[in-house]
Amino acid sequence: MREHATKAGASVRASGLRAAAARAAAAAVDAALLLRLSLRLQLGKRFLAVPLLALLWPAYQALTLVVGWRAESFDASDAQNALIGFPLAVLGIGLGVRIIAGEIEQRTLEVTYTVPGGAARVWISKLAAAAAALLAAEALLGIVTALFFTPYPPSALYGAFQSAVFYLAAAAGLGALLRSEITAALVAGVLLTANGFLTGFGGAPSRWSPFFNPLAVDEASAADVLAWTVQNRIGVALATAALVALSCARAERREKLLRV
């Protein structure tokens, strides 16, 4: 009798595990389909070609070397921002302003509020789709940089992706605040330019900058550089999460965004 009850309990647990696995698989498929749809909505039918736009920047940099506009060759400290991070940040701004402001200008915002699970699900999926496009662009830029310009440590890829995602989130928030793709892009471009002039896109050891580049810090001990890098990476990650939360909160105020 007891053995029969034990077998019955094991069978129930196995059935529960199979049901949980089926639900997880269905959720994964649903998320993948939503991500693909978000990519098409964000970038159009040729969304796979968008990361190729980032290659215009290394082509320009190669031209400056060939023509002689740049006297010095690139080294490892230039990889994170000068070769990879800057074009990624520009692409991030271009993708970010379309996430919420694009829905407003296309007059599809009201439809977004009817999506099951809430509009925040749409914003998060579009942010994830934009981040996936940035990852693809970074892979291309990383390969081109390593092959044609300079070798660099893997940490430079994270630093470049960090700055791009920060400006992606900032541009999305500005789009929700200003309700215009062009205006949001202009303001985000001004912020990017100001950041570049103040820190040299990571050339100056500014721990608060999303472009902080530990390889560009010369007059500091290794322990100090490591501490600054950890502080910067955690701080920028928290700031990016806060921007995403504020953007979603702003986008939930439908009476403000639907106002003409």
C-alpha positions in Angstrom: 0.0 0.0 0.0 2.8 2.4 1.0 4.8 1.4 -2.1 1.8 2.2 -4.3 1.3 5.6 -2.7 5.0 6.4 -3.2 4.8 5.5 -6.9 1.7 7.6 -7.3 3.4 10.6 -5.6 6.5 10.2 -7.9 4.2 10.0 -10.9 2.4 13.2 -9.9 5.7 15.0 -9.4 7.0 13.8 -12.8 3.8 15.0 -14.4 4.2 18.4 -12.7 7.8 18.7 -13.9 6.8 17.8 -17.4 4.0 20.5 -17.3 6.4 23.1 -15.9 8.9 22.2 -18.7 6.2 22.5 -21.3 5.2 25.9 -20.0 8.8 27.1 -19.9 9.3 25.9 -23.5 6.1 27.7 -24.6 7.2 30.9 -22.8 10.6 30.7 -24.5 9.0 30.3 -28.0 6.6 33.1 -27.3 9.5 35.4 -26.2 11.5 34.5 -29.3 8.6 35.3 -31.6 8.0 38.6 -29.7 11.7 39.4 -30.1 11.6 38.7 -33.8 8.4 40.8 -34.3 10.0 43.6 -32.3 13.0 43.5 -34.6 10.8 43.8 -37.7 8.8 46.6 -36.1 11.9 48.5 -35.1 14.1 48.0 -38.1 11.8 46.9 -40.9 11.9 43.8 -43.1 15.7 44.2 -43.6 16.5 44.2 -39.9 19.4 41.8 -40.5 21.2 44.5 -42.5 21.0 47.2 -39.9 24.1 46.1 -37.9 26.1 46.5 -41.1 25.6 50.3 -40.9 28.1 50.3 -38.0 30.9 49.2 -40.4 30.8 52.7 -42.0 32.8 54.0 -39.0 35.8 51.7 -39.3 35.8 52.3 -43.0 36.1 56.0 -42.3 38.8 55.4 -39.7 40.8 53.3 -42.3 40.4 56.2 -44.7 41.9 58.6 -42.2 45.0 56.4 -41.9 45.4 55.9 -45.6 44.9 59.6 -46.5 47.1 60.7 -43.6 44.5 62.6 -41.6 45.5 60.6 -38.6 49.2 60.5 -37.9 49.3 57.7 -35.3 48.0 54.2 -35.7 45.4 52.8 -33.3 46.4 50.8 -30.2 44.5 48.7 -27.6 43.3 51.7 -25.7 41.5 53.0 -28.8 39.5 49.9 -29.4 36.8 50.3 -26.7 35.5 53.8 -27.6 37.3 55.2 -30.7 36.7 52.1 -32.9 33.8 50.2 -31.3 32.0 52.2 -28.6 31.3 55.5 -30.5 29.5 54.0 -33.5 27.6 51.6 -31.2 26.4 54.5 -29.1 25.2 56.4 -32.2 23.4 53.3 -33.4 21.9 52.9 -29.9 20.5 56.4 -30.1 19.0 55.7 -33.5 17.3 52.6 -32.2 16.3 54.0 -28.9 14.3 57.0 -30.1 12.1 54.7 -32.1 11.0 52.5 -29.2 8.4 54.8 -27.8 8.4 57.9 -29.9 8.1 55.8 -33.0 4.8 54.4 -31.8 3.6 58.0 -31.1 4.5 59.3 -34.5 3.0 56.3 -36.3 -0.2 56.6 -34.2 0.0 53.0 -33.1 0.5 53.8 -29.4 -3.2 53.2 -28.5 -3.0 49.7 -30.0 0.1 49.0 -27.8 -1.9 49.6 -24.7 -4.3 46.8 -25.7 -1.5 44.1 -25.8 -2.0 41.3 -23.3 0.5 41.7 -20.5 0.6 45.4 -20.7 2.4 48.0 -22.8 5.6 47.5 -20.6 6.0 44.1 -22.2 6.2 45.7 -25.6 8.7 48.3 -24.5 10.9 45.7 -22.9 10.8 43.4 -25.9 11.7 46.4 -28.2 14.6 47.3 -25.9 15.8 43.7 -26.0 15.5 43.6 -29.8 17.5 46.8 -30.1 20.1 45.4 -27.7 20.3 42.3 -29.9 21.0 44.5 -32.9 23.7 46.3 -31.0 25.3 42.9 -30.1 25.4 41.9 -33.7 26.9 45.3 -34.7 29.5 45.0 -31.9 30.5 41.5 -33.1 31.1 42.9 -36.6 33.0 45.9 -35.2 35.0 43.7 -32.9 36.1 41.4 -35.7 37.1 44.3 -38.0 39.0 46.0 -35.2 41.0 42.9 -34.3 41.8 42.1 -37.9 42.6 45.5 -39.4 43.4 47.9 -36.5 44.7 46.6 -33.2 44.4 43.7 -30.8 42.5 44.4 -27.6 41.3 42.7 -24.4 37.8 41.2 -24.2 36.9 43.7 -21.5 36.9 46.4 -24.2 33.8 44.8 -25.7 31.8 45.0 -22.5 32.8 48.7 -22.0 31.7 49.5 -25.6 28.4 47.6 -25.2 27.8 49.3 -21.8 28.0 52.8 -23.3 25.8 51.8 -26.2 23.0 50.3 -24.0 23.2 53.4 -21.7 22.5 55.7 -24.7 19.9 53.3 -26.0 18.0 53.6 -22.7 18.5 57.3 -22.5 17.2 57.8 -26.1 14.1 55.7 -25.3 13.4 57.8 -22.3 13.9 61.1 -24.2 11.6 59.8 -26.9 8.9 59.1 -24.3 9.5 62.5 -22.7 9.6 64.6 -25.9 7.3 62.5 -28.0 9.4 63.1 -31.1 12.0 60.9 -32.7 13.9 63.9 -34.2 13.9 66.0 -31.1 14.9 63.1 -28.9 17.7 62.2 -31.3 19.0 65.8 -31.3 19.0 66.0 -27.5 20.6 62.6 -27.1 23.2 63.6 -29.7 24.0 66.8 -27.7 24.5 64.6 -24.6 26.7 62.2 -26.4 28.8 65.1 -27.8 29.1 66.8 -24.4 30.2 63.5 -22.9 32.8 63.1 -25.6 34.2 66.6 -25.1 34.3 66.3 -21.3 35.9 62.8 -21.1 37.5 62.3 -24.5 35.2 59.3 -25.0 36.9 57.6 -22.1 40.3 59.1 -22.6 40.0 60.9 -19.3 39.6 58.8 -16.1 36.1 59.9 -15.4 34.5 57.1 -13.4 31.0 58.5 -13.9 31.1 58.3 -17.7 29.6 55.3 -19.5 32.7 55.6 -21.8 35.1 55.0 -18.9 38.1 53.1 -20.4 40.5 51.5 -17.9 43.1 51.1 -20.6 43.3 54.9 -21.0 44.2 55.5 -17.4 48.0 55.9 -17.0 48.8 57.6 -13.7 47.2 55.2 -11.3 48.0 51.9 -9.6 46.4 48.6 -10.9 44.4 48.4 -7.7 42.9 51.8 -8.2 42.1 51.1 -11.9 40.4 47.9 -10.9 38.3 49.6 -8.2 37.3 52.4 -10.6 36.3 49.9 -13.3 34.1 47.9 -10.9 32.5 51.1 -9.6 31.9 52.4 -13.1 30.4 49.1 -14.4 28.0 48.7 -11.5 27.1 52.4 -11.5 26.3 52.5 -15.2 24.3 49.3 -15.0 22.2 50.7 -12.2 21.8 54.0 -14.1 20.7 52.2 -17.2 18.2 50.1 -15.3 16.8 53.3 -13.7 16.5 54.9 -17.2 14.6 51.9 -18.4 12.3 51.9 -15.4 11.6 55.7 -15.8 11.0 55.3 -19.5 8.4 52.5 -19.0 6.8 54.5 -16.2 6.5 57.6 -18.5 5.2 55.4 -21.3 2.4 54.1 -19.0 1.0 57.6 -18.7 -1.2 57.1 -21.7 -3.1 60.4 -21.3 0.1 62.3 -21.6 1.5 60.4 -24.6 -1.8 60.3 -26.5 -2.3 64.0 -26.2 -1.9 65.8 -29.5 
